[in-house]
Amino acid sequence: MYAPDDPTQYQEVLVSPMYLAGSNGTGEAGFAPVAHWPHQYLDEGPCQLLVTSPDQRIRIGWFGDDFELWKISAAEDAFSAPRWTATFNHVTPAEMVAGLTAALVQDYDEAIASDTPGRFLTGPTVPWRDTVRPLTDAGWNLDGAAELGTVEIIAPDDQAGILVDRRGYGSDRTTVELWAGPPGWGTRAEATFTARTPSHLIAATAAVMAKSTPVVRERHQVDRRMQHLVTMTPVASATPIAEAQVRRAPTPLDVRRTAVTQAVHRAARAPRTAADLRVMAAQSRSTGAAQKRTGHSAPAPSARLPASSPTPRRGL
C-alpha cells in the first residue's frame, strides 16, 4: 500500500500490456462508443447505469458495487429474453469493454441502415478459429495442454489467454472466456460470453487485448501484485508518440485549467481591468485546488461513474 502522504500514488502512468492494467474505477472508456445512446441512472438495485440502443434491443449495464461490473446483452426485441450475455468483472480494463461496445454500435447502425435484424443477433460462426483470429495473428499460441473439448490460446508472456469451451449444451452456458493476470480477486480480469454470442463480437473484444497500445492509470490503481508484470511510464516523461497513442478525453478539471490559463495569457497582454482581476482570482483558486490534490488529501472527485467497491460480493 502507498503511504497516505505519498504524492506519487496519484501520478498518471502509461501501463502496458493493457490487459494487465486493471480497472481505473470508472466505465468511461467502455461507455464512450455509446455516449449517444439513451442513458438511465438507477437509484435502486444493483445496476447503477443502464445504456440501451434506441430500440432497447442492446443493453449495457454498469454494476458499480458488484464483482461482475459489466453485463451486456442483446435480444430480438425490447421485451424478449437476452439471446446472449457478456460479463466483465471488476478487474477488466474498460478499454476491453469498449472493443465490444464499439462493435455493437457498428452492428446496430448497419442494421438500421439496411433494415435487417443486425449481426449482433446472428450467433457464433464455425469454426472457432474466427473467434481467436485477432490473437493468433498477433502471435498468441495454442496451449497444447488444454482440457479435452476446450481450446486455449495464450499470450507470449503467459499472462493472458482465451478459453473456448465446446463441451456441454444450453444457450446460457459460458463458451468463451477471456482472462488476464494471475488468479485472485483484484488480479484476474475475466470476460465471459454465453453460447450464442456472435463470434465477431468476441473477436472485437479480443482484438483490443492483442494491441500493444498502453493505457493511462494513476499509479495506485495498478495492484501492487501486478506491478512486476507491467511497464509503467510516467505520462510526463513519455515521448510525444507514446502519449499520442493513448486517446484520452479531457476531464472537466482539464477543461477548467485550460480555460483559466488561456484567460491569464490574454490578461497579461492587456491592461488590468476588472475582468482581468476576476481572471487572476480564478487562477488563484485553480492553483490552490491543484496544491491540495498533491498534498495529503485524496484527489478531488470528478464527474465519473461510480467506482467499484473494495469488498466483492463473491470471490473467485
ABEGO torsion letter per residue (X at the ends): XBBAABAAAABBBBBOBAAAAEBAGBAAAAAAAAAABBBBBBABEABABBBBBAAGABBBBBBAABABABBBBBBABAABBBABBBBBBAABBAAAAAAAAAAAAAAAAAAAAAGBAEAAAAEBBOBAAAAAAAAAAAGBBBBAABBBGBBBBBBAAGABBBBBBABEBEAABBABBBBBEBBEBGABBBBBBBAABBAAAAAAAAAAAABABBBBBBAAABBAAAAAABBBBBAAABBAAAAAABBBBBBAAAAAAAAAAAAAAAAAABBBBAAAAAAAAAAAAAAAAAAAAABABBBBBBBBBBBBBABBABBX
